[in-house]
Amino acid sequence: MEKKKINVDDVSLEEIIGSVPTRPTTLSKQGNDSESIQPSQPNKENELSESTQLEKTEKKTISIKQRKTSLSEYQETFLKVPKIVDRKNVFISNATREMIVGVVRFFGSEKTSVSGFLENLVLHHFGEYSENFEAWKKVLLSKSNQ
């Protein structure tokens, strides 16, 4: 099975992993429904600030070297092939699995799997939050003893 090489610039991430669900946004401000945004009446100040924000974000360019470094770090962290000796089933939604399959197939090696990706992801998460877990345990234990 031969992998097709694709230039990442030619393909959007949405095409690779499929549609990514987004959080719904609200148009009204909290606590004051009378001040909702009226899309039919454009505001000159909002247009100017939006164009200024777009210019600022466009100026933040990342060099090809930085992108390659971050990609290689991501691949080393999440797409390496782990040795899983004692396997157990884990259930995730089909939509989430399809997103993972897209990332694994596009950025991973021939031997990278969804299970390996999830193993690496969870181990990384535990590594990042292990100190917090201990502190949170102490907080919860002190609350239950009160």
N, CA, C and O atoms as a MOPAC input file, in Angstrom:
PM7 MOZYME 1SCF
protein

 N      0.83800 1    -1.17300 1     0.00000 1
 C      0.00000 1     0.00000 1     0.00000 1
 C      0.88400 1     1.23800 1     0.00000 1
 O      1.65900 1     1.45800 1     0.93100 1
 N      0.76600 1     2.02700 1    -1.02700 1
 C      1.61700 1     3.19200 1    -1.16600 1
 C      0.85700 1     4.43700 1    -0.74000 1
 O     -0.29200 1     4.63400 1    -1.13400 1
 N      1.49800 1     5.27600 1     0.06300 1
 C      0.86600 1     6.50800 1     0.50300 1
 C      1.05000 1     7.57500 1    -0.55700 1
 O      2.11100 1     7.68100 1    -1.17100 1
 N      0.01100 1     8.36300 1    -0.76700 1
 C      0.06300 1     9.46600 1    -1.70800 1
 C      0.66300 1    10.67700 1    -1.00600 1
 O      0.17800 1    11.08300 1     0.04900 1
 N      1.69900 1    11.24900 1    -1.57300 1
 C      2.32800 1    12.43800 1    -1.02500 1
 C      1.53600 1    13.65400 1    -1.47600 1
 O      1.31100 1    13.84400 1    -2.67100 1
 N      1.11400 1    14.47200 1    -0.53000 1
 C      0.33100 1    15.65800 1    -0.82900 1
 C      1.00400 1    16.84300 1    -0.17700 1
 O      1.42400 1    16.77800 1     0.97800 1
 N      1.10400 1    17.92800 1    -0.92500 1
 C      1.63700 1    19.15900 1    -0.38000 1
 C      0.57200 1    19.76300 1     0.52300 1
 O     -0.55300 1    19.98800 1     0.07600 1
 N      0.89900 1    20.03200 1     1.78100 1
 C     -0.06100 1    20.52100 1     2.75600 1
 C     -0.65000 1    21.85800 1     2.31800 1
 O     -1.80100 1    22.15100 1     2.64100 1
 N      0.11500 1    22.68100 1     1.58500 1
 C     -0.40700 1    23.96200 1     1.13400 1
 C     -1.54900 1    23.78600 1     0.14200 1
 O     -2.40700 1    24.66200 1     0.02600 1
 N     -1.57300 1    22.66200 1    -0.57700 1
 C     -2.59500 1    22.42300 1    -1.58600 1
 C     -3.89200 1    21.88800 1    -1.00600 1
 O     -4.92400 1    21.91000 1    -1.67600 1
 N     -3.85600 1    21.41400 1     0.21900 1
 C     -5.02000 1    20.77600 1     0.82000 1
 C     -5.30800 1    21.44300 1     2.15800 1
 O     -4.40300 1    21.64000 1     2.96800 1
 N     -6.55400 1    21.78400 1     2.38200 1
 C     -6.90600 1    22.37800 1     3.67200 1
 C     -7.03700 1    21.27900 1     4.70400 1
 O     -7.31000 1    20.12500 1     4.37200 1
 N     -6.84200 1    21.64300 1     5.95000 1
 C     -6.94100 1    20.66800 1     7.04100 1
 C     -8.34200 1    20.07800 1     7.09900 1
 O     -8.51100 1    18.91700 1     7.47200 1
 N     -9.35500 1    20.87200 1     6.72900 1
 C    -10.71800 1    20.35400 1     6.72700 1
 C    -10.87200 1    19.20400 1     5.75000 1
 O    -11.61200 1    18.25800 1     6.01900 1
 N    -10.17500 1    19.27400 1     4.60500 1
 C    -10.24000 1    18.19800 1     3.63400 1
 C     -9.55000 1    16.94200 1     4.15900 1
 O     -9.94500 1    15.83000 1     3.81000 1
 N     -8.52200 1    17.10800 1     4.99300 1
 C     -7.76800 1    15.98200 1     5.51900 1
 C     -8.57100 1    15.24500 1     6.57600 1
 O     -8.71400 1    14.02400 1     6.51800 1
 N     -9.09900 1    15.99400 1     7.55100 1
 C     -9.76800 1    15.34100 1     8.66800 1
 C    -11.27500 1    15.43200 1     8.60800 1
 O    -11.96000 1    14.90200 1     9.48300 1
 N    -11.80300 1    16.08600 1     7.60600 1
 C    -13.25100 1    16.22700 1     7.49800 1
 C    -13.71300 1    17.46100 1     8.23000 1
 O    -12.90300 1    18.26500 1     8.69100 1
 N    -14.98800 1    17.60300 1     8.33400 1
 C    -15.58300 1    18.76500 1     8.97700 1
 C    -15.33900 1    18.71400 1    10.47600 1
 O    -15.60000 1    17.69800 1    11.12000 1
 N    -14.84500 1    19.80000 1    11.02200 1
 C    -14.58100 1    19.88800 1    12.45400 1
 C    -15.73900 1    20.62500 1    13.09400 1
 O    -16.05300 1    21.74800 1    12.69900 1
 N    -16.39000 1    20.00000 1    14.09600 1
 C    -17.51200 1    20.69100 1    14.73900 1
 C    -17.03200 1    21.94100 1    15.45100 1
 O    -15.96100 1    21.94700 1    16.05900 1
 N    -17.82800 1    22.99900 1    15.37300 1
 C    -17.47000 1    24.25400 1    16.03500 1
 C    -18.49300 1    24.55900 1    17.10200 1
 O    -19.61000 1    24.04200 1    17.08200 1
 N    -18.09900 1    25.40700 1    18.03400 1
 C    -19.00100 1    25.80800 1    19.10100 1
 C    -19.98100 1    26.83100 1    18.54900 1
 O    -19.59700 1    27.68100 1    17.74600 1
 N    -21.23400 1    26.76200 1    18.96400 1
 C    -22.18800 1    27.77800 1    18.51900 1
 C    -21.83500 1    29.12500 1    19.13600 1
 O    -21.36500 1    29.19700 1    20.27100 1
 N    -22.06400 1    30.17800 1    18.38200 1
 C    -21.77900 1    31.51400 1    18.89000 1
 C    -23.08900 1    32.24600 1    19.10900 1
 O    -24.08300 1    31.99000 1    18.42900 1
 N    -23.07600 1    33.15600 1    20.06300 1
 C    -24.26500 1    33.94700 1    20.32300 1
 C    -24.02200 1    35.35700 1    19.85700 1
 O    -22.90100 1    35.86200 1    19.91400 1
 N    -25.08200 1    35.99100 1    19.39600 1
 C    -24.95400 1    37.34300 1    18.89000 1
 C    -25.26000 1    38.39300 1    19.94600 1
 O    -24.87000 1    39.54900 1    19.77900 1
 N    -25.93500 1    38.03500 1    21.01500 1
 C    -26.27700 1    39.03100 1    22.02800 1
 C    -25.25800 1    39.00700 1    23.15300 1
 O    -24.62800 1    37.98600 1    23.42800 1
 N    -25.11400 1    40.14900 1    23.79000 1
 C    -24.19700 1    40.24200 1    24.93000 1
 C    -24.85100 1    39.60800 1    26.13300 1
 O    -26.07800 1    39.56900 1    26.22300 1
 N    -24.05000 1    39.10800 1    27.06300 1
 C    -24.57100 1    38.46400 1    28.26000 1
 C    -25.37000 1    39.45500 1    29.09500 1
 O    -24.94800 1    40.58600 1    29.33600 1
 N    -26.55900 1    38.98100 1    29.53500 1
 C    -27.33500 1    39.76900 1    30.46600 1
 C    -28.08400 1    40.92900 1    29.85400 1
 O    -28.83800 1    41.59300 1    30.56400 1
 N    -27.91500 1    41.21100 1    28.56100 1
 C    -28.59200 1    42.34100 1    27.97200 1
 C    -29.00100 1    41.98200 1    26.55800 1
 O    -28.25300 1    42.23000 1    25.61200 1
 N    -30.18600 1    41.39800 1    26.40200 1
 C    -30.65300 1    40.95800 1    25.10400 1
 C    -31.02900 1    42.10900 1    24.19000 1
 O    -31.11500 1    41.92000 1    22.97700 1
 N    -31.25400 1    43.29800 1    24.73700 1
 C    -31.64500 1    44.42100 1    23.90000 1
 C    -30.48600 1    44.92700 1    23.05600 1
 O    -30.70600 1    45.61700 1    22.06000 1
 N    -29.25200 1    44.59700 1    23.43800 1
 C    -28.09000 1    45.04500 1    22.68600 1
 C    -27.53200 1    43.90900 1    21.84300 1
 O    -26.40000 1    43.47400 1    22.05600 1
 N    -28.30400 1    43.43400 1    20.90500 1
 C    -27.81000 1    42.36400 1    20.04500 1
 C    -27.23400 1    42.96700 1    18.77800 1
 O    -27.59200 1    44.08000 1    18.39200 1
 N    -26.35500 1    42.24400 1    18.14400 1
 C    -25.71100 1    42.70500 1    16.93100 1
 C    -26.68200 1    42.54900 1    15.77900 1
 O    -27.28200 1    41.48700 1    15.61000 1
 N    -26.84100 1    43.57900 1    14.99900 1
 C    -27.72700 1    43.55900 1    13.84900 1
 C    -26.88700 1    43.36400 1    12.59300 1
 O    -26.23700 1    44.31100 1    12.15000 1
 N    -26.87800 1    42.14600 1    11.99200 1
 C    -26.04200 1    41.90900 1    10.83800 1
 C    -26.44900 1    42.72700 1     9.61800 1
 O    -25.62000 1    42.95400 1     8.73700 1
 N    -27.72300 1    43.18500 1     9.53800 1
 C    -28.16800 1    43.94500 1     8.37600 1
 C    -27.67000 1    45.37800 1     8.40800 1
 O    -27.71600 1    46.05400 1     7.38000 1
 N    -27.19300 1    45.87300 1     9.55200 1
 C    -26.71400 1    47.23200 1     9.68400 1
 C    -25.22500 1    47.23000 1    10.01100 1
 O    -24.85200 1    47.18900 1    11.18300 1
 N    -24.36200 1    47.27200 1     8.98500 1
 C    -22.92700 1    47.24600 1     9.25800 1
 C    -22.48400 1    48.51100 1     9.97200 1
 O    -22.98100 1    49.60600 1     9.71000 1
 N    -21.55100 1    48.33200 1    10.86800 1
 C    -21.01800 1    49.43800 1    11.64000 1
 C    -19.62100 1    49.75400 1    11.11800 1
 O    -18.77600 1    48.86400 1    11.02800 1
 N    -19.37400 1    51.01200 1    10.77600 1
 C    -18.07900 1    51.41400 1    10.21100 1
 C    -16.92900 1    51.10600 1    11.16600 1
 O    -15.86100 1    50.66700 1    10.73800 1
 N    -17.15000 1    51.33900 1    12.47400 1
 C    -16.09300 1    51.07700 1    13.44200 1
 C    -15.76000 1    49.59900 1    13.49500 1
 O    -14.58800 1    49.23100 1    13.56200 1
 N    -16.78300 1    48.73900 1    13.46700 1
 C    -16.55000 1    47.29500 1    13.47900 1
 C    -15.80300 1    46.85700 1    12.22900 1
 O    -14.90400 1    46.02000 1    12.30400 1
 N    -16.17100 1    47.42300 1    11.07000 1
 C    -15.49300 1    47.07000 1     9.82000 1
 C    -14.02200 1    47.45000 1     9.88400 1
 O    -13.15800 1    46.67900 1     9.46500 1
 N    -13.73100 1    48.65300 1    10.41400 1
 C    -12.34600 1    49.10100 1    10.51200 1
 C    -11.55700 1    48.22700 1    11.47100 1
 O    -10.42900 1    47.83600 1    11.17200 1
 N    -12.14800 1    47.91500 1    12.63200 1
 C    -11.41200 1    47.10400 1    13.60000 1
 C    -11.21000 1    45.68900 1    13.07400 1
 O    -10.17000 1    45.08500 1    13.33800 1
 N    -12.17600 1    45.14300 1    12.33800 1
 C    -12.02500 1    43.80800 1    11.76400 1
 C    -10.91700 1    43.79100 1    10.71600 1
 O    -10.12500 1    42.85000 1    10.66500 1
 N    -10.85800 1    44.83300 1     9.87800 1
 C     -9.80300 1    44.86600 1     8.86600 1
 C     -8.44100 1    45.03900 1     9.51000 1
 O     -7.45600 1    44.48000 1     9.02700 1
 N     -8.36400 1    45.80200 1    10.59300 1
 C     -7.11000 1    45.97000 1    11.32100 1
 C     -6.67500 1    44.64800 1    11.94200 1
 O     -5.49600 1    44.29300 1    11.91200 1
 N     -7.64700 1    43.91900 1    12.51000 1
 C     -7.32500 1    42.62300 1    13.10000 1
 C     -6.84700 1    41.64400 1    12.04000 1
 O     -5.91700 1    40.87600 1    12.28400 1
 N     -7.47000 1    41.65900 1    10.86400 1
 C     -7.04200 1    40.77200 1     9.78300 1
 C     -5.61800 1    41.08500 1     9.35500 1
 O     -4.82500 1    40.17500 1     9.11300 1
 N     -5.28400 1    42.39200 1     9.25800 1
 C     -3.93200 1    42.76700 1     8.89000 1
 C     -2.91600 1    42.28100 1     9.91800 1
 O     -1.83400 1    41.81800 1     9.55800 1
 N     -3.26900 1    42.38700 1    11.20600 1
 C     -2.36800 1    41.93700 1    12.25600 1
 C     -2.14400 1    40.43900 1    12.19600 1
 O     -1.02000 1    39.97300 1    12.37700 1
 N     -3.20600 1    39.67500 1    11.94400 1
 C     -3.04900 1    38.22500 1    11.88600 1
 C     -2.30900 1    37.80600 1    10.63200 1
 O     -1.57600 1    36.81800 1    10.65700 1
 N     -2.47800 1    38.52500 1     9.54200 1
 C     -1.76500 1    38.19500 1     8.31700 1
 C     -0.27000 1    38.46500 1     8.45300 1
 O      0.53800 1    37.78400 1     7.82100 1
 N      0.10600 1    39.44100 1     9.26200 1
 C      1.51300 1    39.78600 1     9.44200 1
 C      2.26400 1    38.74300 1    10.25400 1
 O      3.49000 1    38.66500 1    10.18000 1
 N      1.53100 1    37.92900 1    11.03900 1
 C      2.16700 1    36.89100 1    11.84400 1
 C      2.44900 1    35.68800 1    10.96100 1
 O      1.71100 1    34.70300 1    10.99400 1
 N      3.49900 1    35.76400 1    10.18200 1
 C      3.84200 1    34.64100 1     9.31100 1
 C      4.80700 1    33.71000 1    10.02600 1
 O      5.66400 1    34.13800 1    10.80000 1
 N      4.64600 1    32.44900 1     9.74700 1
 C      5.51200 1    31.43300 1    10.33200 1
 C      6.41100 1    30.91900 1     9.22000 1
 O      5.94000 1    30.59100 1     8.13100 1
 N      7.69400 1    30.85300 1     9.49600 1
 C      8.62700 1    30.40900 1     8.47800 1
 C      8.45100 1    28.91600 1     8.19700 1
 O      7.92300 1    28.17500 1     9.02600 1
 N      8.89000 1    28.49800 1     7.04200 1
 C      8.79400 1    27.09000 1     6.65600 1
 C      9.58000 1    26.23400 1     7.64200 1
 O      9.15500 1    25.13000 1     7.98100 1
 N     10.72200 1    26.73600 1     8.10400 1
 C     11.53800 1    25.99300 1     9.06000 1
 C     10.77600 1    25.77900 1    10.36800 1
 O     10.82500 1    24.69100 1    10.94200 1
 N     10.06000 1    26.82600 1    10.84900 1
 C      9.27500 1    26.70300 1    12.07500 1
 C      8.14000 1    25.70800 1    11.89200 1
 O      7.85000 1    24.92800 1    12.79800 1
 N      7.48500 1    25.72400 1    10.71500 1
 C      6.39400 1    24.78800 1    10.45600 1
 C      6.90600 1    23.35500 1    10.42200 1
 O      6.26700 1    22.45100 1    10.96100 1
 N      8.05400 1    23.14600 1     9.79000 1
 C      8.61100 1    21.79500 1     9.72800 1
 C      8.99800 1    21.31300 1    11.11000 1
 O      8.81200 1    20.14100 1    11.43700 1
 N      9.54200 1    22.21900 1    11.93400 1
 C      9.92600 1    21.86000 1    13.29800 1
 C      8.69400 1    21.49400 1    14.11900 1
 O      8.68900 1    20.48400 1    14.82300 1
 N      7.65100 1    22.31600 1    14.02600 1
 C      6.45300 1    22.01700 1    14.80400 1
 C      5.78500 1    20.74000 1    14.31000 1
 O      5.24100 1    19.98500 1    15.11600 1
 N      5.81400 1    20.48100 1    13.00500 1
 C      5.25300 1    19.24200 1    12.46800 1
 C      6.04800 1    18.04600 1    12.96600 1
 O      5.46400 1    17.04100 1    13.37300 1
 N      7.36900 1    18.14100 1    12.93900 1
 C      8.17800 1    17.01400 1    13.40000 1
 C      7.99700 1    16.78000 1    14.89700 1
 O      8.00200 1    15.63400 1    15.34600 1
 N      7.83600 1    17.86100 1    15.68400 1
 C      7.56900 1    17.70400 1    17.11600 1
 C      6.22800 1    17.02300 1    17.33500 1
 O      6.10700 1    16.15700 1    18.20200 1
 N      5.22600 1    17.40100 1    16.56400 1
 C      3.90200 1    16.79700 1    16.68000 1
 C      3.96500 1    15.31900 1    16.31500 1
 O      3.40800 1    14.47400 1    17.01500 1
 N      4.64500 1    15.01500 1    15.21900 1
 C      4.76200 1    13.62700 1    14.78700 1
 C      5.50400 1    12.79500 1    15.82800 1
 O      5.12300 1    11.65600 1    16.09900 1
 N      6.55500 1    13.35300 1    16.41000 1
 C      7.32200 1    12.63300 1    17.42100 1
 C      6.51000 1    12.41800 1    18.68900 1
 O      6.64800 1    11.38500 1    19.34400 1
 N      5.67400 1    13.36900 1    19.03800 1
 C      4.88100 1    13.26000 1    20.25800 1
 C      3.67400 1    12.35500 1    20.08400 1
 O      3.42600 1    11.48900 1    20.92200 1
 N      2.92300 1    12.54200 1    19.01500 1
 C      1.63000 1    11.88300 1    18.89300 1
 C      1.55800 1    10.77500 1    17.84500 1
 O      0.67100 1     9.92500 1    17.92200 1
 N      2.45900 1    10.76100 1    16.87600 1
 C      2.32700 1     9.79900 1    15.78000 1
 C      3.40400 1     8.73400 1    15.76100 1
 O      3.51100 1     7.98400 1    14.79000 1
 N      4.21100 1     8.64900 1    16.82200 1
 C      5.16500 1     7.55000 1    16.91600 1
 C      4.39300 1     6.25900 1    17.19500 1
 O      3.28300 1     6.30800 1    17.72400 1
 N      4.95200 1     5.14100 1    16.85400 1
 C      4.26900 1     3.86000 1    17.01600 1
 C      4.61500 1     3.28900 1    18.38900 1
 O      5.74200 1     2.84900 1    18.61600 1
 N      3.63500 1     3.29800 1    19.31200 1
 C      3.90300 1     2.76900 1    20.66000 1
 C      3.75300 1     1.25600 1    20.68600 1
 O      3.09200 1     0.67400 1    19.82600 1
 N      4.36500 1     0.63200 1    21.66800 1
 C      4.18900 1    -0.80400 1    21.86700 1
 C      3.14300 1    -0.97900 1    22.96300 1
 O      3.39900 1    -0.70400 1    24.13500 1
 N      1.97300 1    -1.43600 1    22.56400 1
 C      0.87400 1    -1.63000 1    23.50700 1
 C      0.75200 1    -3.12500 1    23.76200 1
 O      0.37500 1    -3.88100 1    22.86700 1
 N      1.06900 1    -3.55500 1    24.98500 1
 C      1.10300 1    -4.97500 1    25.30800 1
 C     -0.26000 1    -5.47200 1    25.79300 1
 O     -0.76400 1    -6.48200 1    25.30100 1
 N     -0.84100 1    -4.78200 1    26.73100 1
 C     -2.10600 1    -5.20600 1    27.34100 1
 C     -3.22000 1    -4.30600 1    26.81200 1
 O     -3.49500 1    -3.26000 1    27.40000 1
 N     -3.86700 1    -4.69500 1    25.71000 1
 C     -4.87300 1    -3.86000 1    25.04200 1
 C     -6.24500 1    -3.99600 1    25.67000 1
 O     -6.61300 1    -5.06100 1    26.16500 1
 N     -7.00200 1    -2.90100 1    25.64600 1
 C     -8.39600 1    -2.86300 1    26.08800 1
 C     -9.17800 1    -2.02100 1    25.08200 1
 O     -8.61400 1    -1.14900 1    24.42100 1
 N    -10.48100 1    -2.28700 1    24.97200 1
 C    -11.34000 1    -1.51000 1    24.08200 1
 C    -11.63700 1    -0.14600 1    24.67500 1
 O    -11.79200 1    -0.00400 1    25.88800 1
 N    -11.71500 1     0.85400 1    23.81400 1
 C    -12.12600 1     2.19600 1    24.18400 1
 C    -13.09300 1     2.65200 1    23.10100 1
 O    -12.85000 1     2.42600 1    21.91600 1
 N    -14.18300 1     3.28900 1    23.50000 1
 C    -15.18000 1     3.71000 1    22.53600 1
 C    -15.17500 1     5.22200 1    22.38400 1
 O    -15.15600 1     5.96100 1    23.36900 1
 N    -15.19300 1     5.66900 1    21.13800 1
 C    -15.30000 1     7.08500 1    20.81100 1
 C    -16.34400 1     7.22000 1    19.71900 1
 O    -16.71400 1     6.23200 1    19.08400 1
 N    -16.81500 1     8.42600 1    19.49800 1
 C    -17.81400 1     8.63600 1    18.45300 1
 C    -17.18500 1     8.43000 1    17.08100 1
 O    -15.97600 1     8.58100 1    16.91000 1
 N    -18.00500 1     8.09000 1    16.12600 1
 C    -17.52800 1     7.86500 1    14.76900 1
 C    -16.94100 1     9.14800 1    14.17700 1
 O    -15.93500 1     9.10000 1    13.46900 1
 N    -17.56300 1    10.28900 1    14.46400 1
 C    -17.06700 1    11.56200 1    13.93700 1
 C    -15.65400 1    11.85300 1    14.44300 1
 O    -14.78700 1    12.27900 1    13.68000 1
 N    -15.43600 1    11.61700 1    15.74300 1
 C    -14.10600 1    11.83200 1    16.31800 1
 C    -13.10300 1    10.86400 1    15.71800 1
 O    -11.97500 1    11.25100 1    15.41300 1
 N    -13.49600 1     9.61900 1    15.54700 1
 C    -12.61500 1     8.61300 1    14.95400 1
 C    -12.22400 1     8.99900 1    13.53500 1
 O    -11.06600 1     8.84600 1    13.14500 1
 N    -13.18000 1     9.49600 1    12.76600 1
 C    -12.88000 1     9.89200 1    11.38900 1
 C    -11.87700 1    11.04300 1    11.34300 1
 O    -11.01100 1    11.07600 1    10.46900 1
 N    -11.99200 1    11.99000 1    12.28200 1
 C    -11.01300 1    13.08300 1    12.34400 1
 C     -9.62600 1    12.53300 1    12.65500 1
 O     -8.63700 1    12.94700 1    12.05000 1
 N     -9.55900 1    11.59200 1    13.60600 1
 C     -8.27400 1    10.99500 1    13.97400 1
 C     -7.69100 1    10.22300 1    12.79600 1
 O     -6.49600 1    10.32200 1    12.51800 1
 N     -8.52600 1     9.46100 1    12.10600 1
 C     -8.07000 1     8.69000 1    10.94600 1
 C     -7.46600 1     9.63200 1     9.90300 1
 O     -6.43600 1     9.31800 1     9.30700 1
 N     -8.10000 1    10.77800 1     9.68300 1
 C     -7.57000 1    11.74200 1     8.72100 1
 C     -6.18400 1    12.22800 1     9.09000 1
 O     -5.29600 1    12.29900 1     8.24100 1
 N     -5.99800 1    12.56200 1    10.36000 1
 C     -4.68400 1    13.03600 1    10.82800 1
 C     -3.65200 1    11.92000 1    10.74600 1
 O     -2.54000 1    12.13000 1    10.26200 1
 N     -4.02100 1    10.73700 1    11.21900 1
 C     -3.08500 1     9.60300 1    11.25100 1
 C     -2.65500 1     9.22000 1     9.83600 1
 O     -1.47000 1     8.99300 1     9.59100 1
 N     -3.59100 1     9.14800 1     8.92000 1
 C     -3.25600 1     8.76900 1     7.54300 1
 C     -2.41300 1     9.80700 1     6.84300 1
 O     -1.50300 1     9.47200 1     6.08400 1
 N     -2.71500 1    11.07800 1     7.09900 1
 C     -2.00400 1    12.13700 1     6.38400 1
 C     -0.62500 1    12.41300 1     6.96600 1
 O      0.34700 1    12.54600 1     6.22300 1
 N     -0.53600 1    12.50000 1     8.28700 1
 C      0.71600 1    12.90600 1     8.91700 1
 C      1.53200 1    11.75300 1     9.48800 1
 O      2.72600 1    11.91000 1     9.74000 1
 N      0.91500 1    10.61200 1     9.69400 1
 C      1.60900 1     9.48400 1    10.30800 1
 C      2.37100 1     8.64700 1     9.30400 1
 O      2.32300 1     8.88500 1     8.09700 1
 N      3.07400 1     7.66300 1     9.82900 1
 C      3.81200 1     6.73800 1     8.97100 1
 C      2.90700 1     5.56700 1     8.61500 1
 O      1.73900 1     5.53200 1     9.00200 1
 N      3.44700 1     4.62200 1     7.88600 1
 C      2.68500 1     3.45700 1     7.45800 1
 C      2.15800 1     2.64300 1     8.63600 1
 O      1.08100 1     2.05200 1     8.55300 1
 N      2.91200 1     2.61300 1     9.72900 1
 C      2.55400 1     1.77800 1    10.88200 1
 C      1.77100 1     2.53200 1    11.95600 1
 O      1.39600 1     1.94100 1    12.96800 1
 N      1.52000 1     3.81900 1    11.75400 1
 C      0.77400 1     4.59000 1    12.74000 1
 C     -0.69100 1     4.18100 1    12.70800 1
 O     -1.26900 1     3.99800 1    11.63700 1
 N     -1.29100 1     4.03700 1    13.89100 1
 C     -2.69100 1     3.62000 1    13.97600 1
 C     -3.48200 1     4.58400 1    14.85100 1
 O     -2.91000 1     5.40000 1    15.57400 1
 N     -4.79400 1     4.47900 1    14.77500 1
 C     -5.66800 1     5.27900 1    15.63500 1
 C     -5.39300 1     4.93500 1    17.09400 1
 O     -5.31200 1     5.82600 1    17.93900 1
 N     -5.25000 1     3.65100 1    17.39100 1
 C     -4.96100 1     3.23100 1    18.76500 1
 C     -3.64900 1     3.81300 1    19.26300 1
 O     -3.56600 1     4.27400 1    20.40100 1
 N     -2.62700 1     3.79600 1    18.42300 1
 C     -1.33700 1     4.36400 1    18.80000 1
 C     -1.42400 1     5.85800 1    19.03500 1
 O     -0.82900 1     6.38100 1    19.97700 1
 N     -2.17100 1     6.55000 1    18.17100 1
 C     -2.36600 1     7.99100 1    18.32900 1
 C     -3.04100 1     8.28100 1    19.66800 1
 O     -2.60000 1     9.15900 1    20.41000 1
 N     -4.11300 1     7.54100 1    19.97900 1
 C     -4.82400 1     7.75700 1    21.24200 1
 C     -3.94500 1     7.43700 1    22.44200 1
 O     -3.99200 1     8.14600 1    23.44700 1
 N     -3.14300 1     6.37700 1    22.35000 1
 C     -2.21100 1     6.02100 1    23.42900 1
 C     -1.24100 1     7.17700 1    23.67700 1
 O     -1.03900 1     7.58700 1    24.82000 1
 N     -0.64000 1     7.70300 1    22.60000 1
 C      0.30400 1     8.81800 1    22.72800 1
 C     -0.37800 1    10.07100 1    23.26300 1
 O      0.18900 1    10.78300 1    24.09200 1
 N     -1.57500 1    10.33600 1    22.79800 1
 C     -2.32100 1    11.51700 1    23.22100 1
 C     -2.62200 1    11.47300 1    24.71700 1
 O     -2.42300 1    12.46300 1    25.42000 1
 N     -3.09500 1    10.34700 1    25.19600 1
 C     -3.43700 1    10.20500 1    26.61200 1
 C     -2.17900 1    10.25800 1    27.48300 1
 O     -2.18300 1    10.89800 1    28.53500 1
 N     -1.10700 1     9.59200 1    27.05600 1
 C      0.13900 1     9.63900 1    27.83200 1
 C      0.68400 1    11.06500 1    27.91200 1
 O      1.16700 1    11.48500 1    28.96300 1
 N      0.60900 1    11.80400 1    26.81900 1
 C      1.05000 1    13.19700 1    26.80700 1
 C      0.18700 1    14.02600 1    27.75400 1
 O      0.70300 1    14.83600 1    28.52400 1
 N     -1.12200 1    13.82200 1    27.69400 1
 C     -2.05300 1    14.53800 1    28.56900 1
 C     -1.73400 1    14.26600 1    30.03600 1
 O     -1.66400 1    15.19800 1    30.83800 1
 N     -1.53900 1    12.99300 1    30.39200 1
 C     -1.20100 1    12.66100 1    31.77300 1
 C      0.13700 1    13.25700 1    32.18100 1
 O      0.29900 1    13.68900 1    33.32200 1
 N      1.09800 1    13.28600 1    31.26400 1
 C      2.38700 1    13.90200 1    31.55600 1
 C      2.25700 1    15.39000 1    31.83200 1
 O      2.91500 1    15.92500 1    32.72500 1
 N      1.40300 1    16.05500 1    31.05900 1
 C      1.20700 1    17.49600 1    31.22800 1
 C      0.47100 1    17.82900 1    32.52800 1
 O      0.77400 1    18.83700 1    33.16500 1
 N     -0.48100 1    17.00400 1    32.92200 1
 C     -1.35300 1    17.32900 1    34.04500 1
 C     -1.10700 1    16.51200 1    35.30700 1
 O     -1.86600 1    16.64300 1    36.26800 1
 N     -0.07900 1    15.67600 1    35.33900 1
 C      0.13500 1    14.79800 1    36.50000 1
 C      0.30300 1    15.58400 1    37.80400 1
 O     -0.22500 1    15.17500 1    38.83800 1
 N      1.02300 1    16.69100 1    37.76800 1
 C      1.18700 1    17.50100 1    38.97800 1
 C     -0.15600 1    18.09200 1    39.41100 1
 O     -0.45800 1    18.15300 1    40.60300 1
 N     -0.95400 1    18.52400 1    38.44000 1
 C     -2.27800 1    19.06800 1    38.75700 1
 C     -3.16600 1    17.99800 1    39.35500 1
 O     -3.92100 1    18.27400 1    40.28800 1
 N     -3.09300 1    16.78100 1    38.83700 1
 C     -3.91700 1    15.70300 1    39.36200 1
 C     -3.65800 1    15.51000 1    40.85600 1
 O     -4.59600 1    15.34900 1    41.63700 1
 N     -2.40200 1    15.52800 1    41.24400 1
 C     -2.05300 1    15.35200 1    42.65300 1
 C     -2.60500 1    16.49600 1    43.49900 1
 O     -3.15600 1    16.26400 1    44.57500 1
 N     -2.46100 1    17.71700 1    43.02200 1
 C     -2.97200 1    18.87400 1    43.75900 1
 C     -4.49100 1    18.82500 1    43.84300 1
 O     -5.06100 1    19.12000 1    44.89300 1
 N     -5.15100 1    18.45800 1    42.75700 1
 C     -6.61600 1    18.38300 1    42.73400 1
 C     -7.12800 1    17.28300 1    43.66400 1
 O     -8.17500 1    17.43400 1    44.29300 1
 N     -6.38500 1    16.17700 1    43.74600 1
 C     -6.77300 1    15.10200 1    44.66800 1
 C     -6.76800 1    15.61900 1    46.10300 1
 O     -7.68400 1    15.34200 1    46.87700 1
 N     -5.72100 1    16.37600 1    46.44700 1
 C     -5.62100 1    16.93100 1    47.79700 1
 C     -6.76800 1    17.89100 1    48.08200 1
 O     -7.31600 1    17.89200 1    49.18400 1
 N     -7.13500 1    18.71000 1    47.09600 1
 C     -8.24100 1    19.65600 1    47.26600 1
 C     -9.53800 1    18.90000 1    47.49500 1
 O    -10.29400 1    19.23000 1    48.40900 1
 N     -9.80300 1    17.89900 1    46.68300 1
 C    -11.04100 1    17.13000 1    46.82000 1
 C    -11.08100 1    16.34200 1    48.12300 1
 O    -12.13100 1    16.23600 1    48.75600 1
 N     -9.92900 1    15.78300 1    48.52700 1
 C     -9.88400 1    15.04400 1    49.79800 1
 C    -10.10300 1    15.97700 1    50.98600 1
 O    -10.77900 1    15.61200 1    51.94700 1
 N     -9.53900 1    17.16700 1    50.92100 1
 C     -9.72600 1    18.11700 1    52.04000 1
 C    -11.18100 1    18.57800 1    52.10400 1
 O    -11.69500 1    18.81100 1    53.19800 1
 N    -11.85900 1    18.71500 1    50.96400 1
 C    -13.27500 1    19.08800 1    50.95400 1
 C    -14.13500 1    17.97100 1    51.53200 1
 O    -15.08300 1    18.23300 1    52.27200 1
 N    -13.80700 1    16.73400 1    51.19600 1
 C    -14.61600 1    15.61100 1    51.68600 1
 C    -14.41100 1    15.35800 1    53.17300 1
 O    -15.28900 1    14.79400 1    53.82600 1
 N    -13.26000 1    15.76600 1    53.72400 1
 C    -12.98800 1    15.58600 1    55.15000 1
 C    -13.62200 1    16.68600 1    55.99800 1
 O    -13.70800 1    16.54800 1    57.21800 1
 N    -14.05300 1    17.74700 1    55.38900 1
 C    -14.62500 1    18.86200 1    56.14800 1
 C    -16.04000 1    18.60600 1    56.54400 1
 O    -16.66300 1    19.44900 1    57.18900 1

